[in-house]
Amino acid sequence: MKPKEVILKAFARAKKERGLRIVAPSSYLCSSHMHKADHNLVVMTDLRAA
């Protein structure tokens, strides 16, 4: 299945149940997700070295 088909199927399923939603862009949410991803990368790097 192509990635576009997977995404369209997920959006169709989201109408029936909780799932993906389309939301307006938010710089606050973007920076929060980037901060969390950076934190996870640091943790995984530290755990790998241990």
mmCIF file of the N, C-alpha and C atoms, coordinates in Angstrom:
data_MODEL
# 
_entry.id   MODEL 
# 
loop_
_atom_site.group_PDB 
_atom_site.id 
_atom_site.type_symbol 
_atom_site.label_atom_id 
_atom_site.label_alt_id 
_atom_site.label_comp_id 
_atom_site.label_asym_id 
_atom_site.label_entity_id 
_atom_site.label_seq_id 
_atom_site.pdbx_PDB_ins_code 
_atom_site.Cartn_x 
_atom_site.Cartn_y 
_atom_site.Cartn_z 
_atom_site.occupancy 
_atom_site.B_iso_or_equiv 
_atom_site.pdbx_formal_charge 
_atom_site.auth_seq_id 
_atom_site.auth_comp_id 
_atom_site.auth_asym_id 
_atom_site.auth_atom_id 
_atom_site.pdbx_PDB_model_num 
ATOM 1   N N  . MET A 1 1  ? 0.846   -1.178 0.000  1.00 0.00 ? 1  MET A N  1 
ATOM 2   C CA . MET A 1 1  ? 0.000   0.000  0.000  1.00 0.00 ? 1  MET A CA 1 
ATOM 3   C C  . MET A 1 1  ? 0.896   1.249  0.000  1.00 0.00 ? 1  MET A C  1 
ATOM 4   N N  . LYS A 1 2  ? 0.556   2.215  -0.814 1.00 0.00 ? 2  LYS A N  1 
ATOM 5   C CA . LYS A 1 2  ? 1.340   3.443  -0.907 1.00 0.00 ? 2  LYS A CA 1 
ATOM 6   C C  . LYS A 1 2  ? 1.079   4.325  0.315  1.00 0.00 ? 2  LYS A C  1 
ATOM 7   N N  . PRO A 1 3  ? 2.075   5.152  0.693  1.00 0.00 ? 3  PRO A N  1 
ATOM 8   C CA . PRO A 1 3  ? 1.903   6.018  1.870  1.00 0.00 ? 3  PRO A CA 1 
ATOM 9   C C  . PRO A 1 3  ? 0.657   6.907  1.789  1.00 0.00 ? 3  PRO A C  1 
ATOM 10  N N  . LYS A 1 4  ? 0.370   7.442  0.602  1.00 0.00 ? 4  LYS A N  1 
ATOM 11  C CA . LYS A 1 4  ? -0.797  8.310  0.460  1.00 0.00 ? 4  LYS A CA 1 
ATOM 12  C C  . LYS A 1 4  ? -2.079  7.536  0.769  1.00 0.00 ? 4  LYS A C  1 
ATOM 13  N N  . GLU A 1 5  ? -2.148  6.285  0.322  1.00 0.00 ? 5  GLU A N  1 
ATOM 14  C CA . GLU A 1 5  ? -3.325  5.455  0.592  1.00 0.00 ? 5  GLU A CA 1 
ATOM 15  C C  . GLU A 1 5  ? -3.472  5.175  2.084  1.00 0.00 ? 5  GLU A C  1 
ATOM 16  N N  . VAL A 1 6  ? -2.358  4.950  2.759  1.00 0.00 ? 6  VAL A N  1 
ATOM 17  C CA . VAL A 1 6  ? -2.384  4.699  4.201  1.00 0.00 ? 6  VAL A CA 1 
ATOM 18  C C  . VAL A 1 6  ? -2.930  5.915  4.934  1.00 0.00 ? 6  VAL A C  1 
ATOM 19  N N  . ILE A 1 7  ? -2.468  7.095  4.555  1.00 0.00 ? 7  ILE A N  1 
ATOM 20  C CA . ILE A 1 7  ? -2.919  8.322  5.205  1.00 0.00 ? 7  ILE A CA 1 
ATOM 21  C C  . ILE A 1 7  ? -4.398  8.561  4.958  1.00 0.00 ? 7  ILE A C  1 
ATOM 22  N N  . LEU A 1 8  ? -4.841  8.385  3.731  1.00 0.00 ? 8  LEU A N  1 
ATOM 23  C CA . LEU A 1 8  ? -6.255  8.585  3.420  1.00 0.00 ? 8  LEU A CA 1 
ATOM 24  C C  . LEU A 1 8  ? -7.134  7.595  4.172  1.00 0.00 ? 8  LEU A C  1 
ATOM 25  N N  . LYS A 1 9  ? -6.674  6.359  4.285  1.00 0.00 ? 9  LYS A N  1 
ATOM 26  C CA . LYS A 1 9  ? -7.423  5.345  5.026  1.00 0.00 ? 9  LYS A CA 1 
ATOM 27  C C  . LYS A 1 9  ? -7.502  5.718  6.513  1.00 0.00 ? 9  LYS A C  1 
ATOM 28  N N  . ALA A 1 10 ? -6.411  6.218  7.064  1.00 0.00 ? 10 ALA A N  1 
ATOM 29  C CA . ALA A 1 10 ? -6.387  6.619  8.477  1.00 0.00 ? 10 ALA A CA 1 
ATOM 30  C C  . ALA A 1 10 ? -7.347  7.779  8.731  1.00 0.00 ? 10 ALA A C  1 
ATOM 31  N N  . PHE A 1 11 ? -7.394  8.748  7.830  1.00 0.00 ? 11 PHE A N  1 
ATOM 32  C CA . PHE A 1 11 ? -8.325  9.862  7.989  1.00 0.00 ? 11 PHE A CA 1 
ATOM 33  C C  . PHE A 1 11 ? -9.774  9.384  7.891  1.00 0.00 ? 11 PHE A C  1 
ATOM 34  N N  . ALA A 1 12 ? -10.033 8.454  7.002  1.00 0.00 ? 12 ALA A N  1 
ATOM 35  C CA . ALA A 1 12 ? -11.387 7.916  6.866  1.00 0.00 ? 12 ALA A CA 1 
ATOM 36  C C  . ALA A 1 12 ? -11.790 7.171  8.133  1.00 0.00 ? 12 ALA A C  1 
ATOM 37  N N  . ARG A 1 13 ? -10.858 6.406  8.694  1.00 0.00 ? 13 ARG A N  1 
ATOM 38  C CA . ARG A 1 13 ? -11.142 5.669  9.926  1.00 0.00 ? 13 ARG A CA 1 
ATOM 39  C C  . ARG A 1 13 ? -11.321 6.617  11.106 1.00 0.00 ? 13 ARG A C  1 
ATOM 40  N N  . ALA A 1 14 ? -10.632 7.753  11.087 1.00 0.00 ? 14 ALA A N  1 
ATOM 41  C CA . ALA A 1 14 ? -10.697 8.711  12.194 1.00 0.00 ? 14 ALA A CA 1 
ATOM 42  C C  . ALA A 1 14 ? -12.089 9.312  12.337 1.00 0.00 ? 14 ALA A C  1 
ATOM 43  N N  . LYS A 1 15 ? -12.866 9.315  11.264 1.00 0.00 ? 15 LYS A N  1 
ATOM 44  C CA . LYS A 1 15 ? -14.229 9.835  11.352 1.00 0.00 ? 15 LYS A CA 1 
ATOM 45  C C  . LYS A 1 15 ? -15.093 8.941  12.231 1.00 0.00 ? 15 LYS A C  1 
ATOM 46  N N  . LYS A 1 16 ? -14.771 7.638  12.265 1.00 0.00 ? 16 LYS A N  1 
ATOM 47  C CA . LYS A 1 16 ? -15.555 6.678  13.033 1.00 0.00 ? 16 LYS A CA 1 
ATOM 48  C C  . LYS A 1 16 ? -15.066 6.541  14.472 1.00 0.00 ? 16 LYS A C  1 
ATOM 49  N N  . GLU A 1 17 ? -13.798 6.724  14.684 1.00 0.00 ? 17 GLU A N  1 
ATOM 50  C CA . GLU A 1 17 ? -13.200 6.521  15.999 1.00 0.00 ? 17 GLU A CA 1 
ATOM 51  C C  . GLU A 1 17 ? -12.132 7.575  16.241 1.00 0.00 ? 17 GLU A C  1 
ATOM 52  N N  . ARG A 1 18 ? -11.605 7.587  17.442 1.00 0.00 ? 18 ARG A N  1 
ATOM 53  C CA . ARG A 1 18 ? -10.528 8.531  17.727 1.00 0.00 ? 18 ARG A CA 1 
ATOM 54  C C  . ARG A 1 18 ? -9.301  8.177  16.919 1.00 0.00 ? 18 ARG A C  1 
ATOM 55  N N  . GLY A 1 19 ? -8.690  9.144  16.334 1.00 0.00 ? 19 GLY A N  1 
ATOM 56  C CA . GLY A 1 19 ? -7.508  8.880  15.522 1.00 0.00 ? 19 GLY A CA 1 
ATOM 57  C C  . GLY A 1 19 ? -6.899  10.173 15.045 1.00 0.00 ? 19 GLY A C  1 
ATOM 58  N N  . LEU A 1 20 ? -6.435  10.188 13.833 1.00 0.00 ? 20 LEU A N  1 
ATOM 59  C CA . LEU A 1 20 ? -5.825  11.382 13.251 1.00 0.00 ? 20 LEU A CA 1 
ATOM 60  C C  . LEU A 1 20 ? -6.849  12.491 13.080 1.00 0.00 ? 20 LEU A C  1 
ATOM 61  N N  . ARG A 1 21 ? -6.390  13.699 13.255 1.00 0.00 ? 21 ARG A N  1 
ATOM 62  C CA . ARG A 1 21 ? -7.244  14.857 13.004 1.00 0.00 ? 21 ARG A CA 1 
ATOM 63  C C  . ARG A 1 21 ? -6.414  15.913 12.297 1.00 0.00 ? 21 ARG A C  1 
ATOM 64  N N  . ILE A 1 22 ? -7.080  16.693 11.508 1.00 0.00 ? 22 ILE A N  1 
ATOM 65  C CA . ILE A 1 22 ? -6.432  17.831 10.866 1.00 0.00 ? 22 ILE A CA 1 
ATOM 66  C C  . ILE A 1 22 ? -6.650  19.033 11.772 1.00 0.00 ? 22 ILE A C  1 
ATOM 67  N N  . VAL A 1 23 ? -5.571  19.687 12.156 1.00 0.00 ? 23 VAL A N  1 
ATOM 68  C CA . VAL A 1 23 ? -5.652  20.858 13.029 1.00 0.00 ? 23 VAL A CA 1 
ATOM 69  C C  . VAL A 1 23 ? -4.878  22.003 12.384 1.00 0.00 ? 23 VAL A C  1 
ATOM 70  N N  . ALA A 1 24 ? -5.162  23.185 12.863 1.00 0.00 ? 24 ALA A N  1 
ATOM 71  C CA . ALA A 1 24 ? -4.447  24.367 12.369 1.00 0.00 ? 24 ALA A CA 1 
ATOM 72  C C  . ALA A 1 24 ? -2.992  24.315 12.851 1.00 0.00 ? 24 ALA A C  1 
ATOM 73  N N  . PRO A 1 25 ? -2.061  24.821 12.072 1.00 0.00 ? 25 PRO A N  1 
ATOM 74  C CA . PRO A 1 25 ? -0.656  24.849 12.496 1.00 0.00 ? 25 PRO A CA 1 
ATOM 75  C C  . PRO A 1 25 ? -0.491  25.644 13.787 1.00 0.00 ? 25 PRO A C  1 
ATOM 76  N N  . SER A 1 26 ? 0.386   25.179 14.643 1.00 0.00 ? 26 SER A N  1 
ATOM 77  C CA . SER A 1 26 ? 0.629   25.844 15.919 1.00 0.00 ? 26 SER A CA 1 
ATOM 78  C C  . SER A 1 26 ? 2.129   25.833 16.200 1.00 0.00 ? 26 SER A C  1 
ATOM 79  N N  . SER A 1 27 ? 2.714   26.997 16.315 1.00 0.00 ? 27 SER A N  1 
ATOM 80  C CA . SER A 1 27 ? 4.152   27.064 16.590 1.00 0.00 ? 27 SER A CA 1 
ATOM 81  C C  . SER A 1 27 ? 4.448   26.555 17.999 1.00 0.00 ? 27 SER A C  1 
ATOM 82  N N  . TYR A 1 28 ? 3.487   26.731 18.926 1.00 0.00 ? 28 TYR A N  1 
ATOM 83  C CA . TYR A 1 28 ? 3.682   26.217 20.289 1.00 0.00 ? 28 TYR A CA 1 
ATOM 84  C C  . TYR A 1 28 ? 3.758   24.689 20.275 1.00 0.00 ? 28 TYR A C  1 
ATOM 85  N N  . LEU A 1 29 ? 2.816   24.032 19.597 1.00 0.00 ? 29 LEU A N  1 
ATOM 86  C CA . LEU A 1 29 ? 2.827   22.570 19.530 1.00 0.00 ? 29 LEU A CA 1 
ATOM 87  C C  . LEU A 1 29 ? 4.062   22.065 18.797 1.00 0.00 ? 29 LEU A C  1 
ATOM 88  N N  . CYS A 1 30 ? 4.446   22.772 17.756 1.00 0.00 ? 30 CYS A N  1 
ATOM 89  C CA . CYS A 1 30 ? 5.627   22.381 16.989 1.00 0.00 ? 30 CYS A CA 1 
ATOM 90  C C  . CYS A 1 30 ? 6.867   22.415 17.878 1.00 0.00 ? 30 CYS A C  1 
ATOM 91  N N  . SER A 1 31 ? 7.055   23.491 18.592 1.00 0.00 ? 31 SER A N  1 
ATOM 92  C CA . SER A 1 31 ? 8.240   23.596 19.448 1.00 0.00 ? 31 SER A CA 1 
ATOM 93  C C  . SER A 1 31 ? 8.185   22.582 20.587 1.00 0.00 ? 31 SER A C  1 
ATOM 94  N N  . SER A 1 32 ? 6.993   22.280 21.094 1.00 0.00 ? 32 SER A N  1 
ATOM 95  C CA . SER A 1 32 ? 6.861   21.273 22.147 1.00 0.00 ? 32 SER A CA 1 
ATOM 96  C C  . SER A 1 32 ? 7.257   19.894 21.638 1.00 0.00 ? 32 SER A C  1 
ATOM 97  N N  . HIS A 1 33 ? 6.802   19.541 20.442 1.00 0.00 ? 33 HIS A N  1 
ATOM 98  C CA . HIS A 1 33 ? 7.147   18.241 19.864 1.00 0.00 ? 33 HIS A CA 1 
ATOM 99  C C  . HIS A 1 33 ? 8.645   18.160 19.573 1.00 0.00 ? 33 HIS A C  1 
ATOM 100 N N  . MET A 1 34 ? 9.232   19.231 19.091 1.00 0.00 ? 34 MET A N  1 
ATOM 101 C CA . MET A 1 34 ? 10.666  19.230 18.796 1.00 0.00 ? 34 MET A CA 1 
ATOM 102 C C  . MET A 1 34 ? 11.473  19.095 20.088 1.00 0.00 ? 34 MET A C  1 
ATOM 103 N N  . HIS A 1 35 ? 11.029  19.775 21.141 1.00 0.00 ? 35 HIS A N  1 
ATOM 104 C CA . HIS A 1 35 ? 11.714  19.687 22.437 1.00 0.00 ? 35 HIS A CA 1 
ATOM 105 C C  . HIS A 1 35 ? 11.658  18.249 22.956 1.00 0.00 ? 35 HIS A C  1 
ATOM 106 N N  . LYS A 1 36 ? 10.498  17.617 22.865 1.00 0.00 ? 36 LYS A N  1 
ATOM 107 C CA . LYS A 1 36 ? 10.333  16.235 23.316 1.00 0.00 ? 36 LYS A CA 1 
ATOM 108 C C  . LYS A 1 36 ? 11.198  15.288 22.483 1.00 0.00 ? 36 LYS A C  1 
ATOM 109 N N  . ALA A 1 37 ? 11.233  15.479 21.164 1.00 0.00 ? 37 ALA A N  1 
ATOM 110 C CA . ALA A 1 37 ? 12.044  14.632 20.301 1.00 0.00 ? 37 ALA A CA 1 
ATOM 111 C C  . ALA A 1 37 ? 13.530  14.786 20.629 1.00 0.00 ? 37 ALA A C  1 
ATOM 112 N N  . ASP A 1 38 ? 13.969  16.010 20.890 1.00 0.00 ? 38 ASP A N  1 
ATOM 113 C CA . ASP A 1 38 ? 15.363  16.256 21.256 1.00 0.00 ? 38 ASP A CA 1 
ATOM 114 C C  . ASP A 1 38 ? 15.688  15.566 22.580 1.00 0.00 ? 38 ASP A C  1 
ATOM 115 N N  . HIS A 1 39 ? 14.788  15.673 23.540 1.00 0.00 ? 39 HIS A N  1 
ATOM 116 C CA . HIS A 1 39 ? 14.969  15.024 24.837 1.00 0.00 ? 39 HIS A CA 1 
ATOM 117 C C  . HIS A 1 39 ? 15.079  13.506 24.661 1.00 0.00 ? 39 HIS A C  1 
ATOM 118 N N  . ASN A 1 40 ? 14.179  12.917 23.849 1.00 0.00 ? 40 ASN A N  1 
ATOM 119 C CA . ASN A 1 40 ? 14.209  11.478 23.621 1.00 0.00 ? 40 ASN A CA 1 
ATOM 120 C C  . ASN A 1 40 ? 15.513  11.042 22.962 1.00 0.00 ? 40 ASN A C  1 
ATOM 121 N N  . LEU A 1 41 ? 16.016  11.851 22.052 1.00 0.00 ? 41 LEU A N  1 
ATOM 122 C CA . LEU A 1 41 ? 17.284  11.539 21.393 1.00 0.00 ? 41 LEU A CA 1 
ATOM 123 C C  . LEU A 1 41 ? 18.436  11.532 22.402 1.00 0.00 ? 41 LEU A C  1 
ATOM 124 N N  . VAL A 1 42 ? 18.456  12.497 23.293 1.00 0.00 ? 42 VAL A N  1 
ATOM 125 C CA . VAL A 1 42 ? 19.506  12.562 24.322 1.00 0.00 ? 42 VAL A CA 1 
ATOM 126 C C  . VAL A 1 42 ? 19.409  11.339 25.230 1.00 0.00 ? 42 VAL A C  1 
ATOM 127 N N  . VAL A 1 43 ? 18.207  11.007 25.650 1.00 0.00 ? 43 VAL A N  1 
ATOM 128 C CA . VAL A 1 43 ? 18.029  9.842  26.528 1.00 0.00 ? 43 VAL A CA 1 
ATOM 129 C C  . VAL A 1 43 ? 18.496  8.566  25.831 1.00 0.00 ? 43 VAL A C  1 
ATOM 130 N N  . MET A 1 44 ? 18.090  8.372  24.584 1.00 0.00 ? 44 MET A N  1 
ATOM 131 C CA . MET A 1 44 ? 18.482  7.156  23.870 1.00 0.00 ? 44 MET A CA 1 
ATOM 132 C C  . MET A 1 44 ? 19.995  7.098  23.654 1.00 0.00 ? 44 MET A C  1 
ATOM 133 N N  . THR A 1 45 ? 20.612  8.245  23.413 1.00 0.00 ? 45 THR A N  1 
ATOM 134 C CA . THR A 1 45 ? 22.066  8.286  23.254 1.00 0.00 ? 45 THR A CA 1 
ATOM 135 C C  . THR A 1 45 ? 22.753  7.905  24.567 1.00 0.00 ? 45 THR A C  1 
ATOM 136 N N  . ASP A 1 46 ? 22.229  8.420  25.678 1.00 0.00 ? 46 ASP A N  1 
ATOM 137 C CA . ASP A 1 46 ? 22.797  8.087  26.991 1.00 0.00 ? 46 ASP A CA 1 
ATOM 138 C C  . ASP A 1 46 ? 22.598  6.608  27.323 1.00 0.00 ? 46 ASP A C  1 
ATOM 139 N N  . LEU A 1 47 ? 21.441  6.070  27.013 1.00 0.00 ? 47 LEU A N  1 
ATOM 140 C CA . LEU A 1 47 ? 21.179  4.658  27.310 1.00 0.00 ? 47 LEU A CA 1 
ATOM 141 C C  . LEU A 1 47 ? 22.033  3.741  26.451 1.00 0.00 ? 47 LEU A C  1 
ATOM 142 N N  . ARG A 1 48 ? 22.290  4.151  25.228 1.00 0.00 ? 48 ARG A N  1 
ATOM 143 C CA . ARG A 1 48 ? 23.116  3.315  24.348 1.00 0.00 ? 48 ARG A CA 1 
ATOM 144 C C  . ARG A 1 48 ? 24.552  3.255  24.855 1.00 0.00 ? 48 ARG A C  1 
ATOM 145 N N  . ALA A 1 49 ? 25.049  4.367  25.405 1.00 0.00 ? 49 ALA A N  1 
ATOM 146 C CA . ALA A 1 49 ? 26.419  4.441  25.894 1.00 0.00 ? 49 ALA A CA 1 
ATOM 147 C C  . ALA A 1 49 ? 26.597  3.632  27.190 1.00 0.00 ? 49 ALA A C  1 
ATOM 148 N N  . ALA A 1 50 ? 25.504  3.420  27.912 1.00 0.00 ? 50 ALA A N  1 
ATOM 149 C CA . ALA A 1 50 ? 25.603  2.721  29.213 1.00 0.00 ? 50 ALA A CA 1 
ATOM 150 C C  . ALA A 1 50 ? 25.850  1.249  29.065 1.00 0.00 ? 50 ALA A C  1 
# 
